[in-house]
Amino acid sequence: MQLPLMRFDDEVEIVPGRKLLAKVSATLIAPSDHFVTRPVEALELDFEGVAGDLHAGATRRSGGREPWYPRGTEMRNERQVSIVASDELATIAAGMDLREIRPEWIGANLVLEGVPRLSMLPAGTLLFFKGGVTLKIDGQNAPCRLAGRSVADHARMPDREAGALLFPKVAKRLRGLVAWVEKPGRIVADEEVSVRIPEQWIYRP
């Protein structure tokens, strides 16, 4: 017996996709032995990520963000590129009573301008760079104590561990995004970016 088709359109919240424009304001790379980045003129990307960057690789080892795997399990590297926004870093700095938080302190590879609430872009968003690179957003970059300690050290906070604990609380949903390379190439500062946000829906079974 064939069951009738069931429609749930009236029960699902659907937000249409849209396009935004952004601009690259900084490109940065991490050395092979530490996650703190340094400014560079351009980023060379292949399918493993930013060439020469600490987080490059087709795969990575699982950590605290993946409690469903034993720590150190080899898995796909969806965290090849770290992306932040200057306005969100300023908000975090204000919340920590700091003058500034620089993108290199927390290991950012790209600083983008022109996207409101950058950290809230949904997974699946595509970033089309004018020079030909395409990045695909995996999701938010959850703030951690390691980045907090780096902020505390660079900002010369008197209590390093207090800063390490405060950063994850203040930076929640403001710390930027992680992405992987869908189409390789070269990214330079001041480059235009077409941001294509997919159709979104709230799944309520």
N, C-alpha and C positions, 0 to 999 in steps of 0.2 A: 504494500500500500504506500503510495507516494504522499508524503506529508506536505501540507501547504507551505509556501514560502512565507517567512515571517519578516516583517520590516520593523526596524528599531530606530528609524531616522528621527522620530519624535522624542526619543529618549537619549539621544546622543548630542552633546554639544560640539558643533563643528565650527572651526574658525578657518576661513579661507586663507590660502597662501598669499604671500605678498613679496614685493621686492623693495629693498632699501639700497642706498648708496653710502659707501664708507671710504675712508682713506687710511693708508698706512702711515703712521707718524713715527714709527721706530722699528728697526729690525735688530735682533739680538741673538747671540749664540752662547751656549754653555760649553766650557772646556770639558775634556773627557773625564776629569776627576772631581768635578763639583757642579752642583746644579745652578749656582749663581751665574747669570749671563753677563755678557758685555756687548756694547753696541758695535755693529758692523755695518758696512755700506749696503750689503745685500745678503740675502739668504739663497743658497743653492739647495734645491730640494729634489730628491728622488723618491722612489716608492718606499724607502725606509725612513723618510723624514728629512730633517735638516742635516745636510752633509757635515760630518765632524761634530755634531752636537751630542751631548751626553745621552739624550733620550732617543737618538736615532736607532732604528732597527725594525725589522719586520715583526719581530716578537719581543716580548719582555717577560720579566718574572713577576708573578703575582705578589702583592703585599697586603697591607692592612685594609685596603679598599676592596679586596676580594676575599672576604672571610669564608666563602663557599669553597675555596681551593686551599690546599696546604700551601703555606708560604713558600715562595720560590718556584711555583708551578709555571712552566713555560706556557704563555698564552699570546694571542694576537696583540700587537702594540697599537692601541687606539689612542695613545697619548703622545703622538709624535711631535705635536706642535702645541705650545702654550700661548694663549691669546688673552690680553687684558685691555682695559680701557682706562685712560687717565682720570676721567671723572669718578670712576668707581674706586680707584686707588686713593683719590683725594678724600672720598667718603670714609674709607677704611682708616686713613691717617687721622681724620678728625675724630673718629670714634675711639682711637687709641691715644688721642691727645698728642699727636706727632705733627711736626711741620710738613712732612712728606713721606711717601713710600714710593721708592723708585721701582720700575718694572724689573730691573735686573736683580733686585734683592730677592724676588720670589720666583726667579727662573723663567721669566716671560721671554718668548721668542718674537712676538709681534705685539705692537700697540696699535689698536684701531681707533679711529675717531669717526663720529657721525652716527653711531648706532645707539639709541637710547636703551638703557638697561641691557648692555651687551651680554652680561652673564645669564640673562633669561632667554637668550635665543635657544630654541628647542633643538634637540638632537635631530640630525638629518638636514639641518640648514647647510646650504652650499655657499661657499665663498669663492666667487670667480674674480681673480685678479687680472687686471688689464694686460699684464705681461704674459698671461697664459696659464698660470698655476690655478688649480682648483683644490680647495681644502673642504673636507666634510666634517661638520661638528659632531663629535661623539656625545658631549654633554658638559656639565659644569665641572670645573676643577675644584674639588672640595678642599678648603683650607686645612692645613695641618700644622703641627707643632714645629716641624722642621723649618717650614717657611717662616713661622712665627719667631723662631730663634734667630733666623737670618735678619729679619726685620729688627728685632731687639738689638742685635749686634751692630748693624749698620746705623741704626738711629741712636745708638749709645744709651739705651734705656738702662736705668740703674738696676733694675731687677730683670735679668735675662729670662728666667723661667716664668715670671709673671707675664712678660710680653709674649712668650711662646704660648701660654694658655689663653691670653686675651685675643690674639690674632684670629684663631679659628672661630671664636664667638662673634667678633665684629665683622669678619670677612665672609661670613656665610652668605651665599648667593651674590657675592660681589667680587669674587676672586678670579673671575674670568672663565675661560673655556679651554677644553682640549680638543684637538682635531687630528685627523690623519690625512695623508696626501692621496687624493684621488687622481690628480694629474700633475706631474712634476714640472719643474722649471725654475725660474728665478724671480724673487720678490725684492723690490727696492723701496726705499722710503718715498713717501708722497704718491705712491701708486694708488690708483683708484680701484675700488672693490665693489662688485655687484653682489649684494647679499640676497639670496633667494630662500625665503622662509617657506617650508612646506605647509600644506594643509594640516591643521592640528585638530585633534579630537580628544575628548575625555572618555576613557573606557570605563563604563560602569556595567558590568555583567549582571 
